[in-house]
Amino acid sequence: MGILGKPIISLGELEQALVDVSHLPENVDEVFSPSFFFNYENDDNVQNYFRFFFTTMRLLTQLTNGDNLHVGATYKVTHDAKKAD
């Protein structure tokens, strides 16, 4: 295991990690996750998905200084399938 932890984690481990950092921190520069959602539905028409948001209190307070909020997002799918013998 590296300095940052395991290189691959399950969705359950990710969800628990987000629960662990979802509280309002005392330090205005500490990162926390005010919002996250996991969809585990097993419906053929809807794929499983998740979303989460990281920020700091300092960044959120900057919202009062302007009229717009610009958000960046990254979408990446990694699929590692084993070949059937």
Long-range contacts (C-beta under 8 A, 24 or more apart in sequence): 11-38, 11-40, 11-48, 11-50, 14-50, 15-50, 18-52, 24-57, 25-57, 28-56, 28-57, 28-58, 28-61, 29-56, 29-57, 29-58, 30-56, 30-57, 31-55, 31-56, 32-56, 32-57
